[in-house]
Amino acid sequence: MNQTLNKSIKEKIIDNALAKAGIPQRKKNLRDARADWAERVRLAAIGGPETEAEVLKTEKKIAALIAKLPEELRTNYTFVRYDSDIYLNLAGSRVRAYFNGNYRGHEQGEPDPIRKIAPYEYTLLAD
């Protein structure tokens, strides 16, 4: 008896083959490694975890002062730069390091962007 393969059965076959080959786990490991690398670069760019802690403490102080202003006088602008990536100059090569582990801005099935304190641009030299 002939049985036709519909789209969902084909997708299951493909998913099973990918899982058996270990592709999803390798992709997850690669994403985790990219996210870890981006975090190390971000911390180096802002001066380390101690600097980040100081910035967060100062940010709380400023937020407390802003809370004393009438709501009509406040703006939505932030005073500390948060972003989901950092633009890197790697000894002449330009890349973006995404904090959620992406290798480009938008990926299918990607995790939500992770916004962290980060400068817009940072340069890493070859030495």
Secondary structure as GFF3:
##gff-version 3
##sequence-region A 1 127
A	DSSP	alpha_helix	7	21	.	.	.	ID=ss1
A	DSSP	alpha_helix	23	46	.	.	.	ID=ss2
A	DSSP	alpha_helix	49	67	.	.	.	ID=ss3
A	DSSP	three_ten_helix	71	73	.	.	.	ID=ss4
A	DSSP	beta_strand	82	83	.	.	.	ID=ss5
A	DSSP	beta_strand	85	90	.	.	.	ID=ss6
A	DSSP	beta_strand	93	98	.	.	.	ID=ss7
A	DSSP	beta_strand	116	117	.	.	.	ID=ss8
A	DSSP	beta_strand	121	124	.	.	.	ID=ss9
###
